[in-house]
C-alpha cells in the first residue's frame, strides 16, 4: 500500500523492550499474497488496529512481533464478509 501510514497511539517500555499499539491506514492498490490466497487489488481504503512487541539485548533488536486484525483487513478488501 504505497500510501500506507502507521498511527502510533500507545507505548509501553520496560527494561527488555517496547510495545506499541496503533492503527494502520492505506489504500489496497495491488494484489496481496496472503498465505495460499491471492487477493486482487480492490482500491478500497483500509484501516485496522495493530500491536508490535520489540525486544532488545543491549542496543540490538532481538525480536519484532507484529499482530493485527486480519479479518478486519480482509473484510475491508472485500475478500471475506463479516
Secondary structure as UniProt FT lines:
FT   TURN            2..3
FT   STRAND          5..14
FT   TURN            15..16
FT   STRAND          17..27
FT   STRAND          32..34
FT   TURN            35..36
FT   STRAND          37..39
FT   STRAND          45..57
FT   TURN            58..59
FT   STRAND          60..68
FT   HELIX           70..77
//
